[in-house]
Amino acid sequence: MNSHIPSDKLSIRNLCILSLMAALMFSAKVVLSSLPNINLNALIIILTTVFFGWQALCTVGVYIMFEGFFYGFSIWWGSYLLVWPALVLAVMGLRKNQSAVIWAVLAGVYGLLFGPLMYVVFFAVSGSWSGFLPMWIAGIPYDLIHAVSNFLTVFFLYSPLSKVISSFAVR
């Protein structure tokens, strides 16, 4: 699979695929929005980063803009500018890995850290850290749901979806 990773050149074809991945990520989030902290974002970002490297930041950027336009721009949106690119960075460090288990563990850990990473930006902007720990503790059940759902979706869907992506992403 890694020998099929496209070059770092952003072609029109890759730009179209990256845009479609952003649209897929946003659409899946909206469809699953009635379920707390269950989404396909980590899976899509991991797949996009494995196949397109740093170009995945285009997907993440478009997704973040969709979120802002749809839900409004606020402090939480500013947090997205940190938390989603952080996942791209983590995946880039392990990009040569082909194990669904490793990606699932990364996605699970990321799900656990997502809430605290969001709170860091919020409390840094507010200038007061007094509520950070209580907010983090209150969010642990949701972080656990996020971690388990990320782990399971990546564990079961990474391999089949990577085969599909490799069939059209690589030329």
Order of alpha helices (4+ residues) and beta strands (2+ residues): alpha-alpha-alpha-alpha-alpha-alpha
